[in-house]
Each structure stands twice: as structure tokens, then as C-alpha cells.
Amino acid sequence: MSYNRIRTPRAYVDKISRDLSNGYITNSQFTTVRNDGNAFLLEHGHILDLFDLKPHRYVKIPKETKRFYIQFDTKYSSEPLGESNFVAILGHNMFSANVNFAVQTSDTSTFDTNVQTVSDADYTGFSALINCQADGANNAWISPQLNGYSLFTWTDSGDSSQDNRYVRFTFIEDPDPAADYDEDLYIGSIMYGEYLDFPANADVGYSIAYDYDESTRKRAIGGSDYSTITHYGSPMWPTTLSNSTYSSTTNIGSTSNNPYDFMKRAGRKKISMNFSNVADTNIFPEHETSSGSYLDSDIFHSALYQQLAGSHLPFLFGYDNTSTHSSDYGLYRLANSLNAKQVAANTFNFKMDLEEAW
């Protein structure tokens, strides 16, 4: 769709960064393992850089790593509290590195029983939204056909069959898991959590602005203008480009190997939307003091503002909940608090302001 056309928006809220920020989980919940038994090492970055929602702070994994996995313990032993329905991997070069990946969940840390492969194209409700083509030889593996980012969703009912306490991301060379990657693997960020479809379409009259606050202009006594600039806009992780044309490091912030900085979009995007005549049951939970209302809910305030702690955490915002266009997504923060005004019995209007985050 693109053209900045907003229909029914969707927010992809990351559980990992939320629970890291509130101290519920720490780095002790993360495990990295090479399947050949050798030590897992990074040439750049720290493993927790993958979960800070800053895709330009990438990690670099040597191509000799071969097959490996990253696993984390959500610590949610209750199936409804641990449910999830999306994964996004931002700022990667998996196409040029010739890497496939799979995502599995289980209630056992060894992943030897009751394993759900949510990346399988045949999994319940699986939807490949952005750059998530199934591998031709095995539908359980995703084989990105572009560098940039990948996003897919699935259906998770949160019942006892989901087996979702532990989550494992496995990366292999395509098609030989025992072989080196074609080049070093770069990954910017990993997101895992639940998405929320907004309770209504945005009203006609929403606004989109680009704030060029990175530059400062001054005029000399003689009349000449001079400008200084602190940065050139958002990092290029959202750009999905093929290796045949551009450097594999274009999307992950590298300053070497011809990063094509001339393609960067200057300015910070800001979005302002109004929503009218929304039922109170879609905005507020019935019980604000109930843990279930806040942790297992698709109610707007609970599932978005509460999970993000207001403007504290960014989230992946989609202009339309069915979009497969890469330009319809971006990382944003809430730029205003929720202020809903009653306009009829059990019916409210509210405004939402978003600001691009990096």
C-alpha cells in the first residue's frame, strides 16, 4: 500500500525488551549455542544488543559459526501469559550470507518434547508479511530473499498446547547446516511478542510530518546562511535490498564496504491520528488491577500503553494490519499520553501521536 496511507494500524509490542527494562528477566535468561560444540563468539557487539530495539547497534557473527541458536527463557509458566504471535528480525543480511532461520517454542529448555515451530509456513495462521519466504526444501525454515528485515505472524491461542515458555532462534547455512555462511552474518534486533490491531480505523485528517531537527541554520551578518547537521536521519535497517546491487552492510549501519549513505532519508517522521466513536470495552480493561487484564489482553490501553510504559519503549508500527509493503512499517515511540474523551454513552474519542525512534 504505502504512500503513507493509514488504514487499520497495528502495533507489534516486543516482550523481550519490556521484561529486560522492568528487571523481570536478565542476561542469565539467554543462551547461545553452536551445534558443532565450538564456542559461540561475536566479532562485534554483545548478545543483548539484539534486544535493545536499536537495529543499528548490530552484532556480527563470523561465517565460520555455522549452525547456531539463540534461546531465551520468558519465565512465563502460564500459557496465556506467555502467548505470542509475531517475530521480527531487523537489520539483517541473511540473503547475502545465504542464511535460513527457524523459530521454535517449547515448555522444556531442551526442546526435546512438545516443540512448536512457529516459523513453519504450515503452522496455524502463519502469515509471511515481510521478507519471509519459506525455504523450498523445508517449510519450517524461512529463507529471506532480501537483506533488510523480516516479519511474520501466526495464531497463538495461549492454551495448553502452545508450549511457549522457551523460545529458540536457529540459524543455518542454506542448504548445508554444516557449512560456513557465504559471509559474516549481521543482525540488528530481534523482536518477539504480541501485536495489537487498533480498535478502529484512523479518522480522515490524520497528519504525517517530517521533522528536520538534526540541522541548525544560522545567518551571518553579511546575509549568508550556514548550517550544521548532527546526523542524516534514521539508520537504513528498514531498506530491503538485494546483494546483487548493494553492499550487504547497507542495512546494518556499517561505515565500511560502501554503505550507500546517500540513500538515507533525512528527517524524523511524526504521525498524528484521531480515533472516533470507539467503545470503552475496546479501550479500557474491566479490571485495571488484574494481572490478567494487563498481561493477557487485547484491550488498547492494557496491550499498548501499559506494555510500553508510555513512551519508554519503542514498538514496530504498521500502517495497516494486512500490509506486505516494507515502507508501511517503522519503529516509533508514543509521543503523547492516552487521553480519551467520552462523546456518547460508553463511547470515546482519543488522539495518538507517534514519533519515529532510533
Residue pairs with C-beta under 8 A, 6 or more apart in sequence:
1 7
1 319
1 320
1 323
1 325
1 328
2 319
2 325
2 327
2 328
4 208
4 319
5 319
5 320
6 202
6 206
6 271
6 273
6 319
6 320
7 201
7 202
7 319
7 320
7 321
8 197
8 198
8 200
8 201
8 320
8 321
9 197
9 198
9 202
9 273
9 317
9 318
9 319
9 320
9 321
10 195
10 196
10 197
10 198
10 317
10 318
10 320
10 321
11 195
11 196
11 198
11 303
11 304
11 315
11 316
11 317
11 318
12 86
12 88
12 151
12 191
12 193
12 195
12 315
12 316
12 317
12 318
13 193
13 194
13 195
13 196
13 303
13 304
13 307
13 308
13 315
14 51
14 53
14 191
14 192
14 193
14 313
14 315
14 316
15 74
15 84
15 192
15 193
15 194
16 25
16 51
16 72
16 190
16 191
16 192
16 193
17 51
17 52
17 53
17 191
17 313
18 193
18 307
18 308
18 309
18 313
19 25
19 74
19 75
20 26
20 48
20 51
21 309
21 312
21 313
22 309
24 75
25 72
25 73
25 74
25 75
27 47
27 48
29 72
29 73
29 74
29 75
30 47
30 48
30 70
30 71
30 72
31 70
31 71
31 72
32 40
32 47
32 68
32 69
32 70
32 71
33 40
33 68
33 69
33 71
34 40
34 65
34 66
34 67
34 68
35 66
35 67
35 68
35 69
35 177
36 66
36 67
36 178
40 65
40 68
41 62
41 65
42 59
42 60
42 61
43 60
43 61
43 62
43 184
44 58
44 59
44 60
45 57
45 58
45 59
45 60
46 59
47 59
47 70
49 57
49 58
49 59
50 59
50 70
50 187
50 188
50 189
50 190
51 189
51 190
52 189
53 189
53 191
53 313
53 314
53 331
53 357
54 188
54 189
54 358
55 90
55 91
55 149
55 188
55 189
55 235
55 237
55 252
55 253
55 331
55 358
56 91
56 188
56 235
56 237
56 252
56 253
56 358
57 188
57 189
57 253
58 91
58 186
58 187
58 188
58 252
58 253
58 254
59 186
59 187
60 184
60 185
60 186
61 68
61 171
61 184
61 185
61 186
61 187
62 184
63 97
63 180
63 181
63 182
63 183
63 184
63 185
64 180
65 181
65 185
66 172
66 173
66 177
66 178
66 179
66 180
66 181
67 170
67 171
67 172
67 173
67 177
67 178
68 170
68 171
69 168
69 169
69 170
69 171
70 168
70 169
70 190
71 109
71 111
71 166
71 167
71 168
71 169
72 166
72 167
73 109
73 165
73 166
74 82
74 164
74 165
74 166
74 167
75 165
76 82
76 164
76 165
77 107
77 165
79 158
79 159
79 160
79 162
79 164
80 158
80 292
80 296
81 291
81 295
81 296
82 158
82 162
82 164
82 165
83 156
83 157
83 158
83 162
83 164
83 194
83 296
84 105
84 118
84 156
84 164
84 167
84 192
84 193
84 194
85 125
85 153
85 154
85 155
85 156
85 194
85 195
86 151
86 152
86 153
86 154
86 191
86 192
86 193
86 194
86 195
87 103
87 118
87 119
87 151
87 152
87 190
87 191
87 192
88 149
88 150
88 151
88 189
88 190
88 191
88 316
89 101
89 149
89 150
89 187
89 189
89 190
89 191
90 149
90 188
90 189
90 190
90 191
90 237
90 238
90 331
91 148
91 149
91 186
91 187
91 188
91 189
91 235
91 237
91 251
91 252
91 253
92 144
92 147
92 148
92 149
92 150
92 185
92 186
92 187
92 188
92 251
92 252
93 147
93 183
93 185
93 186
93 243
93 248
93 249
93 251
93 252
94 100
94 101
94 144
94 147
94 150
94 171
94 185
95 144
95 145
95 146
95 147
95 242
95 243
95 248
96 147
96 182
96 183
96 243
96 248
97 181
97 182
97 183
97 184
97 185
97 186
97 248
98 173
98 174
98 181
98 182
99 144
99 171
99 172
99 173
99 174
99 181
99 185
100 135
100 141
100 142
100 143
100 171
100 172
100 173
100 174
101 119
101 141
101 142
101 144
101 169
101 170
101 171
101 172
102 117
102 119
102 120
102 140
102 141
102 142
102 169
102 170
103 117
103 118
103 119
103 167
103 168
103 169
103 170
103 192
104 111
104 115
104 116
104 117
104 118
104 119
104 167
104 168
104 170
105 115
105 116
105 118
105 162
105 163
105 164
105 165
105 166
105 167
105 168
106 113
106 114
106 115
106 116
106 163
106 164
106 165
106 166
106 168
107 114
107 163
107 164
107 165
107 166
108 114
108 163
108 166
109 166
111 166
111 168
114 163
115 163
116 123
116 162
116 163
116 164
117 123
117 140
118 126
118 154
118 156
119 126
119 132
119 140
119 141
119 142
119 152
120 126
120 139
120 140
121 128
121 134
121 139
121 140
122 139
123 154
124 154
124 155
125 153
125 154
125 155
126 152
126 153
126 154
126 155
127 152
127 153
127 154
128 134
128 142
128 152
129 151
129 152
129 153
129 323
129 324
130 149
130 150
130 151
130 152
130 240
130 324
130 326
130 329
131 144
131 145
131 146
131 148
131 149
131 150
131 151
131 240
131 326
132 142
132 144
132 150
132 151
132 152
133 142
133 143
133 144
133 145
134 141
134 142
134 143
135 141
135 142
135 143
135 174
136 143
137 175
141 172
141 174
142 150
142 152
143 174
144 150
145 242
146 240
146 241
146 242
147 240
147 241
147 242
147 243
147 246
147 248
147 250
147 251
148 237
148 238
148 239
148 240
148 241
148 251
148 326
149 188
149 237
149 238
149 240
149 251
149 326
149 329
151 316
151 329
153 195
156 162
156 164
158 164
158 296
167 192
169 190
171 185
173 179
173 180
173 181
173 182
183 248
186 248
186 249
186 251
186 252
186 254
187 252
188 237
188 251
188 252
188 253
189 237
191 316
194 303
195 321
196 298
196 300
196 303
196 304
197 298
197 321
198 275
198 300
198 321
199 275
199 278
199 279
199 282
199 283
199 300
200 275
200 276
200 277
200 278
200 282
201 275
202 273
202 274
202 275
203 273
203 274
203 275
203 276
205 274
206 271
206 272
206 273
206 274
207 271
207 272
208 269
208 270
208 271
208 272
209 269
209 270
209 271
209 272
210 267
210 268
210 269
210 270
211 267
211 268
211 269
211 270
212 266
212 267
212 268
213 268
214 229
214 230
214 231
214 232
214 233
214 266
214 267
214 268
215 227
215 228
215 229
215 230
216 227
216 228
216 229
217 225
217 226
217 227
218 225
218 226
218 227
219 225
219 226
220 226
232 261
232 264
232 266
233 264
233 265
233 266
233 267
233 268
234 264
234 265
234 268
234 330
234 356
234 358
235 253
235 264
235 358
236 250
236 251
236 253
236 259
236 260
236 263
236 264
237 251
237 252
237 253
238 251
238 326
238 327
238 329
238 330
239 250
239 251
239 263
239 326
240 251
240 326
241 250
241 251
246 260
247 254
247 257
247 258
247 259
247 260
248 257
249 256
249 257
249 259
250 259
250 260
250 263
253 259
268 355
268 356
269 330
269 355
269 356
270 335
270 353
270 354
270 355
270 356
271 317
271 332
271 353
271 354
272 351
272 352
272 353
272 354
273 351
273 352
273 353
273 354
274 349
274 350
274 351
274 352
275 349
275 350
275 351
275 352
276 343
276 349
277 343
277 344
277 347
277 349
278 300
278 340
278 347
278 348
278 349
278 350
279 346
279 347
279 348
280 346
280 347
280 348
281 299
281 346
282 299
282 300
283 299
283 300
283 301
283 340
283 348
283 350
284 299
284 300
284 301
284 340
285 293
285 294
285 297
285 299
285 301
285 302
286 293
287 293
288 294
293 299
293 302
294 302
294 306
294 307
297 303
301 338
304 315
304 334
305 334
305 337
305 338
307 313
308 314
308 315
308 333
308 334
310 334
310 337
311 333
311 334
311 335
313 333
314 331
314 332
314 333
314 357
315 331
315 332
315 333
316 329
316 330
316 331
317 329
317 330
317 331
317 332
317 354
318 328
318 329
319 328
319 329
320 328
323 329
330 356
331 356
331 357
331 358
332 354
332 355
332 356
332 357
333 354
333 355
333 357
334 352
334 353
334 354
335 353
335 354
335 355
336 351
336 352
336 353
338 350
338 352
339 350
339 351
340 348
340 349
340 350
341 348
341 349
341 350
342 348
343 349
